[in-house]
Amino acid sequence: MASKVILFAGTSFCAGYYTWNNLFSIHRVKGQSMYPVLNPDNARSDWVVLNERLSKKLYRLQRGDVVVFRSMRNPTEYHIKRVVALEGDTVKTLGYKNEYVKIPPGHCWVEGDNNKISEDSNRTGPLPLGLISAQATHVVYPRLEKIKPKFIHDRVSVNPDVEGEVLRYLNELPSVLL
């Protein structure tokens, strides 16, 4: 009997360790840069599920996804923002040094939903894809809900090589106007 308990405990530990390090994890989000999607109640922080598979294979990143990435200014910090544009797209910026930016290969443009207080691409420029470590998929505390993608299409000119694919994607998303 004891050997079965030890085997079960060892298997459970290994499965949990693998899941935590390779598939997903749960982390607390601080700050108001993603308000109202994250931390709508300023008194509490949301806890979110991070899909770690993104960092392993850089799955098919989509406009509107909420991602976690290492800060370009301070590599010990992580930020959580929404993907606005992908490589080849042109974005109308909100206060960056250039009014329009064409996203170079291997980069994307990220912004906080509460862009008035967000440290994002409007300050630092296009984000290298290699800094992205995960996709935020769900809030698990203090409420349970899926984080829905939102594509801010009124400021993005989509790369014509993928325009048909994006149009199909847009039909499934709610329109977001700033």
URWO-V871824 format. One record per residue. RES is the residue in three letters. PHI is phi in whole degrees, 0 to 359 (none if undefined). D_FIRST is the distance of its C-alpha to the first C-alpha in Angstrom with 2 decimals. Layout:
res=RES phi=PHI d_first=D_FIRST
res=RES phi=PHI d_first=D_FIRST
This chain:
res=MET phi=none d_first=0.00
res=ALA phi=297 d_first=3.81
res=SER phi=293 d_first=5.42
res=LYS phi=293 d_first=5.25
res=VAL phi=295 d_first=6.50
res=ILE phi=296 d_first=8.81
res=LEU phi=298 d_first=9.94
res=PHE phi=297 d_first=10.72
res=ALA phi=297 d_first=12.47
res=GLY phi=295 d_first=14.31
res=THR phi=295 d_first=15.43
res=SER phi=298 d_first=16.55
res=PHE phi=298 d_first=18.42
res=CYS phi=297 d_first=20.12
res=ALA phi=295 d_first=21.14
res=GLY phi=295 d_first=22.47
res=TYR phi=297 d_first=24.28
res=TYR phi=298 d_first=25.88
res=THR phi=300 d_first=26.93
res=TRP phi=298 d_first=28.43
res=ASN phi=269 d_first=30.32
res=ASN phi=233 d_first=31.46
res=LEU phi=247 d_first=31.67
res=PHE phi=206 d_first=32.33
res=SER phi=211 d_first=32.24
res=ILE phi=238 d_first=33.58
res=HIS phi=222 d_first=36.52
res=ARG phi=273 d_first=39.12
res=VAL phi=253 d_first=42.71
res=LYS phi=253 d_first=45.52
res=GLY phi=94 d_first=49.19
res=GLN phi=246 d_first=51.42
res=SER phi=292 d_first=52.41
res=MET phi=252 d_first=50.42
res=TYR phi=297 d_first=51.60
res=PRO phi=263 d_first=51.45
res=VAL phi=294 d_first=48.51
res=LEU phi=242 d_first=46.47
res=ASN phi=57 d_first=46.83
res=PRO phi=292 d_first=49.27
res=ASP phi=260 d_first=48.73
res=ASN phi=303 d_first=50.04
res=ALA phi=283 d_first=48.16
res=ARG phi=235 d_first=44.68
res=SER phi=259 d_first=43.21
res=ASP phi=280 d_first=41.47
res=TRP phi=251 d_first=38.05
res=VAL phi=237 d_first=38.05
res=VAL phi=274 d_first=35.78
res=LEU phi=251 d_first=36.96
res=ASN phi=278 d_first=36.56
res=GLU phi=282 d_first=36.07
res=ARG phi=300 d_first=36.61
res=LEU phi=304 d_first=40.27
res=SER phi=288 d_first=40.29
res=LYS phi=280 d_first=38.68
res=LYS phi=236 d_first=41.02
res=LEU phi=42 d_first=43.59
res=TYR phi=311 d_first=43.20
res=ARG phi=294 d_first=46.37
res=LEU phi=296 d_first=47.62
res=GLN phi=241 d_first=49.68
res=ARG phi=298 d_first=52.45
res=GLY phi=99 d_first=51.14
res=ASP phi=294 d_first=47.58
res=VAL phi=260 d_first=46.37
res=VAL phi=234 d_first=45.17
res=VAL phi=250 d_first=44.04
res=PHE phi=213 d_first=45.89
res=ARG phi=284 d_first=46.67
res=SER phi=297 d_first=49.99
res=MET phi=284 d_first=52.95
res=ARG phi=272 d_first=54.51
res=ASN phi=219 d_first=51.50
res=PRO phi=296 d_first=48.65
res=THR phi=273 d_first=46.24
res=GLU phi=257 d_first=46.60
res=TYR phi=242 d_first=45.26
res=HIS phi=237 d_first=47.22
res=ILE phi=235 d_first=46.51
res=LYS phi=213 d_first=49.41
res=ARG phi=259 d_first=50.47
res=VAL phi=284 d_first=51.70
res=VAL phi=260 d_first=55.33
res=ALA phi=217 d_first=56.65
res=LEU phi=245 d_first=55.49
res=GLU phi=306 d_first=57.29
res=GLY phi=91 d_first=60.70
res=ASP phi=284 d_first=61.01
res=THR phi=243 d_first=63.71
res=VAL phi=242 d_first=62.93
res=LYS phi=275 d_first=65.41
res=THR phi=278 d_first=64.18
res=LEU phi=245 d_first=64.25
res=GLY phi=101 d_first=66.06
res=TYR phi=289 d_first=65.06
res=LYS phi=299 d_first=67.92
res=ASN phi=247 d_first=68.67
res=GLU phi=293 d_first=69.04
res=TYR phi=237 d_first=67.51
res=VAL phi=228 d_first=64.91
res=LYS phi=271 d_first=63.96
res=ILE phi=285 d_first=60.31
res=PRO phi=286 d_first=60.14
res=PRO phi=304 d_first=57.70
res=GLY phi=79 d_first=54.20
res=HIS phi=226 d_first=54.70
res=CYS phi=215 d_first=54.40
res=TRP phi=246 d_first=55.93
res=VAL phi=239 d_first=53.70
res=GLU phi=216 d_first=54.76
res=GLY phi=282 d_first=53.36
res=ASP phi=295 d_first=53.98
res=ASN phi=257 d_first=55.81
res=ASN phi=293 d_first=58.01
res=LYS phi=292 d_first=60.35
res=ILE phi=239 d_first=57.83
res=SER phi=267 d_first=55.71
res=GLU phi=272 d_first=55.47
res=ASP phi=216 d_first=55.45
res=SER phi=298 d_first=57.42
res=ASN phi=293 d_first=60.58
res=ARG phi=253 d_first=60.49
res=THR phi=252 d_first=58.82
res=GLY phi=90 d_first=59.73
res=PRO phi=302 d_first=57.61
res=LEU phi=265 d_first=53.97
res=PRO phi=297 d_first=52.69
res=LEU phi=300 d_first=49.81
res=GLY phi=295 d_first=47.92
res=LEU phi=275 d_first=47.46
res=ILE phi=283 d_first=45.50
res=SER phi=246 d_first=41.76
res=ALA phi=195 d_first=40.47
res=GLN phi=248 d_first=41.52
res=ALA phi=276 d_first=40.97
res=THR phi=247 d_first=39.88
res=HIS phi=214 d_first=38.85
res=VAL phi=267 d_first=39.31
res=VAL phi=246 d_first=36.11
res=TYR phi=203 d_first=37.42
res=PRO phi=273 d_first=39.50
res=ARG phi=226 d_first=40.01
res=LEU phi=248 d_first=38.32
res=GLU phi=200 d_first=40.71
res=LYS phi=282 d_first=41.30
res=ILE phi=276 d_first=43.75
res=LYS phi=272 d_first=46.51
res=PRO phi=289 d_first=48.67
res=LYS phi=226 d_first=52.36
res=PHE phi=255 d_first=55.02
res=ILE phi=272 d_first=58.15
res=HIS phi=280 d_first=60.49
res=ASP phi=283 d_first=63.82
res=ARG phi=243 d_first=63.70
res=VAL phi=238 d_first=62.21
res=SER phi=261 d_first=64.11
res=VAL phi=286 d_first=61.47
res=ASN phi=307 d_first=61.64
res=PRO phi=297 d_first=63.61
res=ASP phi=293 d_first=61.35
res=VAL phi=237 d_first=58.52
res=GLU phi=301 d_first=60.65
res=GLY phi=299 d_first=59.94
res=GLU phi=295 d_first=56.17
res=VAL phi=293 d_first=56.60
res=LEU phi=298 d_first=58.79
res=ARG phi=297 d_first=56.10
res=TYR phi=296 d_first=53.60
res=LEU phi=297 d_first=56.11
res=ASN phi=298 d_first=56.41
res=GLU phi=266 d_first=52.81
res=LEU phi=249 d_first=53.25
res=PRO phi=287 d_first=55.12
res=SER phi=283 d_first=58.29
res=VAL phi=237 d_first=58.33
res=LEU phi=247 d_first=61.69
res=LEU phi=267 d_first=62.33
